[in-house]
Amino acid sequence: MSKYLRLAALGVVVFLLALVVLFGGKSEAAGGKVLDKIFYGDTWTWPMETGVLKHFKRGMFFVPVQDDAAIAIIDPEKPGFGIKLVKTDFVQPHHPWIAPGMRHVWINFQSERKGDHDAIGILDSQTHKFVKYIRNGINDPFHGAFSPTQDLLISGDIDLKAGHVHLMDTNTLKLVASIKTTGKRTRDITITHDGRYAFIGHQGYNAKKGLMGSVDVLDIKKRKIVASLGGGRCRSGKMSNNGKVVFYSCDRKDYIIAIDTKTLKEIGKIKVPKKSRPFNITFRADDKYAYVGLLRIGKVGVINVDQLKMVKTLKSGKRTNSTYIHPYAPLAVVTNDGTENIVSVLDINKNEIIYTIETDGKGTHNAAWSPDGRFMVVSNRLGDSATVLRYDPSDGKIKRVGKAKIGFGANGVQWAPYFSGVKVLTKTNYRSAKN
């Protein structure tokens, strides 16, 4: 090769490398790279950056108290758990969702026909004050998920007559679009790792008109439903940690639908025990197994993800709900929606329930771990409290610390760190933030 040809070839290589640098190496087609903000929160949003947040040892748990129209803030290391109650302007606060950056806690208000409204509240995690309420025009805003690639929250609504998803800008704190879906009562939403598509579950059901509850696929950029899969009230969903597959529980059809997130096509149906009503799903970190609450029979179903097959059921508690895996220990806490005041502890290596823990109220609907794995708070929906648990590394057990009396109808839990010196936490500034 001549000197001039070698120089020309080198010039082409340099040009291509410059293009990669210029466009930030964007391999994700729609949304681009993952935002430079720290993600940690609900299990519908990816990524869960537990390792980064282990830098923050001091934190607090936010728990909506539905019947008392308040948000309880619990610090497990303060005397009496440092309980603080923040009153809300609307009734029935339901679940908290913390936006990437860890500054704003978004709270939906599930009115449950106790005073219809269309509000979503935004609470500053550091000042403990509501900064805004967004009105979406549809009663009962519900579960949501944050995009990994843009400042966007997508939430559903479970109004009996409605079926929409609502897109809200998490920077401007404004509603930017409401999109009609194919079903009724939109519930769990999961967003692909490239930020391109959102999968939408439905819990609408009408025996006379037929099952109303497919999994819709929303093209986020086009703001258009591009596919609809499954049927039978497919309401509760979760995406695998590697982002390759999404599962949704179709509880009136006794199966869990598995969808390929690239092809947007169904790749299988996972059979569950008849009339067991599969509910919330959690994937193990390595995606080898997934766990589903079998509501009607009080068991946890263990799913082999590669085989798309339920391989075991484990007795847990009345109206088994969700599984919350510890950040680093091979343990998980299983909550129950029924009339028992217990949670069950699951060994995720052996896939066995190994003991139960008594809680301070019934209906242990929801829970959350601190990212360092020291504390968990469980909301007792059928009582006036939340229960604080702690992982003890000396013997590898999860133990009850005490009762946080916060009010009736505790439902939903979200952790956030204390921080100052920065407005939001990013992957480039978190080490400079004070905790």
matplotlib code that plots the C-alpha trace (Angstrom):
import matplotlib.pyplot as plt

x = [0.0, 1.4, 2.1, -0.9, -3.3, -2.3, -2.9, -6.3, -7.2, -6.1, -8.2, -11.3, -10.7, -10.2, -13.4, -15.4, -14.0, -14.9, -18.5, -18.7, -17.4, -19.7, -22.8, -21.9, -21.8, -25.5, -26.4, -30.0, -32.2, -34.9, -33.9, -30.1, -27.9, -29.1, -29.5, -26.7, -28.9, -29.0, -31.8, -33.2, -36.8, -39.7, -39.1, -40.8, -38.0, -34.6, -31.7, -31.5, -28.2, -27.9, -24.1, -23.8, -26.2, -24.4, -22.3, -25.2, -25.7, -28.4, -31.8, -35.5, -38.6, -41.7, -45.0, -48.4, -51.1, -54.2, -57.0, -55.4, -54.3, -50.7, -47.2, -45.2, -41.5, -39.6, -35.9, -35.1, -32.0, -33.7, -35.4, -39.0, -38.1, -38.2, -41.8, -42.9, -46.4, -46.9, -50.5, -51.7, -54.3, -56.1, -57.4, -56.0, -52.3, -51.4, -47.8, -44.6, -42.2, -38.9, -37.6, -34.0, -31.8, -33.6, -35.0, -38.7, -41.1, -44.1, -47.3, -50.4, -53.8, -56.0, -59.3, -61.1, -64.4, -63.8, -63.7, -62.7, -59.8, -57.1, -54.1, -50.4, -48.4, -44.7, -42.9, -39.4, -37.5, -35.2, -37.5, -40.5, -42.8, -45.1, -43.9, -46.7, -49.8, -50.4, -54.0, -54.2, -58.0, -58.7, -59.7, -57.5, -53.9, -52.0, -48.8, -45.9, -42.4, -39.6, -37.8, -34.1, -33.2, -35.3, -36.9, -40.3, -42.7, -45.4, -48.4, -51.7, -55.1, -57.6, -60.8, -63.6, -64.4, -60.9, -57.9, -55.0, -51.3, -50.1, -46.7, -45.2, -42.0, -39.9, -37.9, -40.8, -43.2, -45.9, -48.3, -47.2, -49.6, -52.4, -52.8, -55.8, -55.0, -57.0, -58.2, -59.6, -57.9, -54.2, -51.9, -48.3, -45.9, -42.4, -40.1, -37.4, -33.8, -33.4, -36.3, -38.2, -41.2, -43.5, -45.5, -48.8, -50.9, -54.7, -56.9, -60.2, -62.7, -66.2, -67.6, -70.5, -68.4, -65.4, -62.0, -60.6, -56.9, -54.3, -50.7, -50.4, -47.1, -46.6, -44.1, -43.0, -41.6, -44.6, -47.0, -48.9, -50.0, -48.2, -49.1, -51.5, -50.7, -52.3, -55.7, -57.5, -56.7, -53.0, -52.3, -49.1, -45.8, -42.1, -39.1, -36.1, -32.9, -31.2, -34.1, -34.7, -38.1, -41.2, -43.7, -47.3, -49.8, -53.1, -54.9, -58.3, -56.7, -54.3, -51.1, -48.3, -47.5, -43.8, -42.9, -39.7, -38.8, -37.0, -39.5, -42.5, -44.0, -45.3, -42.7, -44.7, -47.4, -46.4, -49.1, -50.0, -52.3, -56.0, -57.7, -54.6, -54.8, -51.1, -50.2, -46.9, -43.6, -40.0, -36.9, -33.8, -30.7, -29.3, -32.7, -32.5, -35.7, -38.7, -41.2, -44.9, -47.4, -50.3, -53.0, -55.8, -53.8, -51.4, -48.2, -45.1, -44.6, -41.0, -40.5, -37.6, -37.1, -35.2, -37.8, -40.8, -42.1, -43.3, -41.1, -42.3, -44.9, -44.1, -46.6, -46.2, -49.3, -52.9, -53.2, -49.5, -48.5, -44.9, -41.3, -38.6, -35.0, -32.3, -29.6, -26.8, -27.8, -29.5, -32.8, -36.1, -39.1, -42.5, -45.5, -49.2, -52.4, -54.5, -55.6, -52.3, -49.7, -46.6, -44.1, -42.2, -38.5, -37.4, -33.9, -33.4, -30.5, -32.6, -35.9, -37.5, -39.4, -37.2, -39.1, -41.8, -41.6, -44.5, -45.5, -47.4, -50.5, -52.2, -52.1, -48.4, -48.9, -45.7, -42.1, -38.7, -35.1, -32.5, -29.8, -27.1, -29.4, -29.6, -33.2, -36.6, -39.9, -43.2, -46.5, -49.3, -52.3, -54.9, -53.6, -52.2, -48.5, -45.5, -43.0, -39.2, -37.0, -33.2, -30.8, -28.2, -25.0, -23.7, -26.2, -27.6, -31.1, -33.8, -35.3, -38.1, -36.8, -40.2, -43.5, -43.8, -47.3, -48.1, -51.9, -54.4, -54.0, -50.2, -49.7, -46.5, -42.9, -40.0, -36.5, -34.5, -31.1, -30.5, -28.2, -27.1, -24.7, -26.3, -29.9, -30.2, -27.9, -26.0, -23.3, -20.8, -21.6, -22.8, -19.4, -19.4, -22.9, -23.1, -25.0]
y = [0.0, 3.4, 6.1, 8.1, 5.2, 4.5, 8.2, 8.1, 4.9, 6.5, 9.5, 7.4, 5.7, 9.0, 10.4, 7.4, 7.6, 11.3, 10.5, 8.1, 10.7, 13.4, 11.3, 9.9, 6.3, 6.2, 2.5, 3.1, 3.9, 6.1, 7.6, 7.6, 6.9, 6.4, 9.7, 10.9, 10.7, 8.1, 5.6, 3.8, 3.3, 1.2, -2.1, -1.0, 1.5, 0.5, 0.8, 0.1, 1.7, 0.1, 0.0, 3.8, 4.6, 2.5, 5.6, 7.2, 5.6, 8.0, 7.8, 7.9, 6.0, 7.7, 5.9, 7.1, 6.8, 6.5, 6.9, 9.9, 11.8, 12.1, 11.0, 9.5, 10.0, 7.3, 7.5, 4.0, 5.3, 8.2, 7.8, 6.7, 6.4, 10.2, 10.0, 13.1, 13.4, 15.6, 16.3, 16.0, 18.2, 15.1, 11.9, 8.4, 8.8, 5.4, 4.8, 6.9, 6.9, 8.6, 10.3, 9.7, 12.1, 11.3, 14.7, 14.4, 11.8, 11.4, 10.2, 9.0, 9.3, 6.3, 7.7, 4.4, 6.3, 8.1, 11.5, 11.3, 13.4, 13.3, 14.5, 13.4, 15.1, 15.9, 16.0, 17.4, 14.5, 17.0, 19.8, 17.5, 20.0, 19.4, 21.5, 20.8, 18.8, 17.8, 17.2, 14.7, 15.0, 11.4, 10.1, 7.7, 8.1, 4.9, 3.0, 4.5, 4.1, 6.5, 6.5, 5.5, 7.8, 11.0, 13.0, 11.3, 9.6, 7.4, 6.6, 4.8, 5.3, 2.9, 4.9, 2.4, 4.2, 5.1, 3.6, 6.0, 6.5, 9.9, 11.3, 13.9, 15.8, 15.3, 18.5, 21.0, 19.0, 19.2, 16.8, 16.5, 13.9, 11.5, 8.5, 6.2, 2.5, -0.5, -1.6, -0.3, 0.6, 0.9, -0.5, -1.6, 0.1, -1.1, 0.8, -0.8, -0.1, 1.9, 4.1, 3.3, 1.3, 1.1, -2.0, -1.3, -3.7, -3.4, -4.6, -3.8, -6.7, -7.2, -10.7, -9.8, -7.8, -10.2, -9.9, -6.3, -6.4, -7.0, -5.8, -2.8, -1.6, 2.2, 3.7, 6.5, 8.8, 8.3, 8.3, 5.5, 2.0, -0.3, -3.8, -5.5, -8.9, -11.5, -11.2, -11.9, -8.9, -8.8, -6.2, -6.9, -6.8, -6.7, -6.6, -8.9, -7.2, -7.7, -6.0, -8.9, -10.1, -8.8, -10.9, -9.9, -11.8, -12.5, -13.5, -14.3, -16.7, -18.6, -17.7, -15.2, -13.9, -13.6, -10.9, -10.4, -6.7, -6.5, -8.2, -7.1, -10.5, -13.1, -15.9, -18.0, -18.4, -19.7, -21.8, -21.2, -23.3, -22.9, -19.9, -18.9, -15.4, -14.6, -11.1, -9.2, -10.5, -10.0, -11.3, -12.5, -10.5, -13.1, -13.5, -17.3, -17.3, -15.0, -15.0, -14.4, -13.9, -16.4, -14.4, -16.8, -19.8, -18.0, -19.2, -17.9, -19.3, -19.9, -19.5, -20.8, -17.9, -19.7, -22.6, -20.2, -22.7, -22.6, -25.1, -24.8, -23.2, -22.2, -21.6, -18.0, -16.3, -15.3, -13.4, -13.5, -10.3, -9.3, -10.4, -7.9, -9.2, -8.0, -5.8, -8.3, -11.2, -14.3, -13.4, -11.9, -10.7, -11.8, -9.7, -10.7, -8.8, -10.9, -11.1, -12.3, -10.0, -11.7, -11.5, -14.6, -14.8, -16.6, -18.1, -17.3, -19.8, -22.7, -21.3, -22.1, -20.2, -20.4, -18.4, -15.8, -12.5, -11.0, -7.5, -4.8, -5.0, -7.1, -6.6, -6.3, -5.0, -3.1, -2.8, -1.4, -1.9, 0.7, 0.3, -0.7, -3.6, -2.6, -1.6, -2.5, -0.8, -2.8, -0.9, -2.6, -1.7, -3.1, -1.3, 2.0, 1.3, 0.3, -2.3, -1.6, -4.6, -4.9, -7.4, -8.7, -9.7, -11.5, -14.4, -13.6, -13.1, -10.4, -9.2, -7.0, -3.7, -2.1, -0.5, 2.9, 4.2, 6.4, 6.2, 3.9, 2.5, 2.6, 1.6, 1.8, 2.5, 4.4, 5.1, 8.3, 9.5, 12.7, 14.9, 18.5, 20.5, 19.4, 19.8, 16.2, 13.2, 12.2, 9.7, 12.5, 14.5, 12.1, 11.8, 15.6, 15.5, 15.6, 12.9]
z = [0.0, -1.0, 1.5, 0.2, 0.4, 4.0, 4.9, 3.2, 5.1, 8.4, 7.6, 7.2, 10.5, 12.3, 10.6, 11.8, 15.3, 15.4, 14.4, 17.4, 19.8, 18.2, 18.7, 22.1, 20.9, 20.8, 20.2, 21.4, 18.4, 19.9, 23.2, 23.1, 26.0, 29.5, 31.4, 33.6, 36.6, 39.4, 39.1, 42.1, 43.0, 41.9, 40.3, 37.0, 36.2, 34.8, 35.7, 39.5, 40.4, 43.9, 43.8, 43.3, 46.1, 48.6, 49.0, 50.8, 54.3, 55.5, 54.0, 54.5, 53.4, 51.9, 52.6, 51.4, 54.1, 52.0, 54.5, 56.3, 53.1, 54.1, 53.2, 56.1, 56.1, 58.1, 59.1, 60.5, 62.4, 64.3, 67.7, 67.1, 63.4, 63.1, 61.7, 59.9, 58.2, 55.1, 54.4, 50.8, 48.9, 47.6, 49.1, 48.8, 48.0, 46.6, 45.5, 45.4, 42.4, 42.7, 39.5, 38.3, 40.2, 43.5, 44.0, 43.3, 44.6, 42.3, 44.0, 42.3, 44.1, 43.7, 44.8, 44.9, 44.4, 47.7, 46.0, 42.3, 41.1, 38.5, 40.5, 40.6, 43.3, 43.2, 46.6, 47.1, 48.8, 50.6, 51.7, 52.2, 50.5, 47.6, 44.7, 42.2, 41.5, 37.8, 36.7, 33.8, 33.1, 33.9, 37.4, 39.3, 37.9, 38.7, 38.3, 36.3, 35.1, 34.2, 30.9, 31.1, 28.2, 28.5, 31.3, 31.1, 33.4, 31.8, 34.1, 33.8, 35.1, 36.6, 36.3, 35.5, 32.2, 31.1, 29.4, 28.8, 29.5, 30.5, 29.5, 31.9, 31.6, 34.8, 34.2, 33.5, 35.7, 33.0, 31.3, 27.6, 26.2, 27.0, 24.7, 24.4, 24.8, 23.5, 26.9, 30.2, 33.5, 32.5, 35.2, 35.1, 32.6, 31.6, 29.3, 27.1, 27.8, 24.7, 25.7, 22.5, 23.6, 26.7, 27.5, 29.1, 31.2, 31.8, 34.6, 33.0, 33.0, 32.0, 31.9, 29.5, 27.0, 27.1, 28.6, 28.4, 29.1, 26.5, 26.8, 24.6, 23.1, 22.8, 20.4, 22.7, 19.9, 17.6, 20.6, 19.0, 20.1, 17.6, 19.0, 21.4, 22.8, 25.1, 26.8, 30.0, 32.1, 31.7, 34.4, 36.4, 34.5, 34.8, 32.5, 32.9, 34.2, 30.9, 29.1, 26.7, 27.8, 29.6, 31.6, 32.2, 34.4, 32.6, 35.8, 34.2, 31.7, 34.1, 32.3, 32.2, 28.7, 27.7, 25.1, 23.2, 23.7, 20.3, 18.1, 20.1, 19.7, 22.1, 22.7, 25.1, 27.7, 31.2, 32.7, 36.3, 38.6, 37.7, 39.2, 41.2, 39.8, 39.1, 40.3, 40.7, 39.2, 40.1, 38.2, 40.1, 39.3, 36.9, 35.2, 35.7, 37.7, 38.2, 41.1, 40.9, 43.6, 43.2, 44.9, 45.3, 46.6, 48.8, 47.1, 45.3, 41.8, 40.7, 36.9, 34.9, 32.6, 29.8, 29.8, 30.2, 32.7, 36.3, 38.1, 41.7, 44.0, 47.6, 50.4, 51.5, 53.0, 52.2, 49.0, 48.1, 46.4, 45.6, 46.0, 47.1, 46.6, 48.9, 47.2, 47.8, 50.1, 48.6, 50.3, 49.4, 51.3, 50.1, 51.0, 51.4, 50.7, 53.0, 56.6, 58.1, 59.7, 58.2, 55.5, 54.3, 53.6, 50.5, 49.9, 46.2, 45.9, 47.1, 46.0, 49.3, 52.0, 55.1, 57.7, 58.3, 60.1, 62.1, 61.1, 62.9, 60.7, 58.0, 54.3, 53.9, 50.4, 49.5, 50.7, 49.8, 50.6, 51.2, 48.6, 51.2, 52.2, 55.9, 56.2, 54.7, 55.4, 54.8, 54.5, 56.4, 54.2, 56.6, 59.7, 61.1, 60.7, 58.7, 59.9, 59.9, 59.2, 59.2, 57.6, 60.1, 58.2, 61.3, 60.9, 57.5, 58.8, 58.3, 61.6, 62.8, 64.3, 65.3, 64.5, 62.8, 63.7, 60.8, 60.1, 58.4, 54.9, 54.4, 50.8, 48.9, 50.0, 48.4, 49.7, 49.1, 50.5, 52.3, 50.2, 49.8, 47.6, 44.3, 43.0, 41.7, 42.0, 38.8, 38.1, 37.7, 40.8, 43.5, 45.2, 45.8, 47.4, 51.2, 53.0]

ax = plt.figure().add_subplot(projection="3d")
ax.plot(x, y, z, "-o")
ax.set_aspect("equal")
plt.show()
